[in-house]
């Protein structure tokens, strides 16, 4: 499993499980929250083979291809790290939207956005003092 490989390679193994949830559980929960009525409808929306998703969710397959996780993450509007349980899900819509916008930017635009955000946070902090 991808998560286990990451954990095994990490020198911070005590922290690696801090937010861990079973990815199958996360996928099932998000499928329902996002309004997909079945695993089949989710697989179709993500563009992955339905048998692949069904085998994984049933525990008959230990993992899926990274491309399948990426497609599911995009469809369920989360990151792969959230989908695999490495980090907790962030359900705040404004953070989700900002993250999606950030992902669409090229590297110079990302750097400009981060600099602007840092300047805004700094000016707010200075105004309080």
Secondary structure, DSSP 4 states (H G I P E B T S, - for coil): -HHHHHHHH-S-HHHHTTT---HHHHHHHHHHHTT--SHHHHHHHHTS-HHHHHHHHTTSSS---HHHHHHHHHHHTS-HHHHTTSS-----HHHHHHHHHHHHS-HHHHHHHHHHHHHHHHHHHHHH-
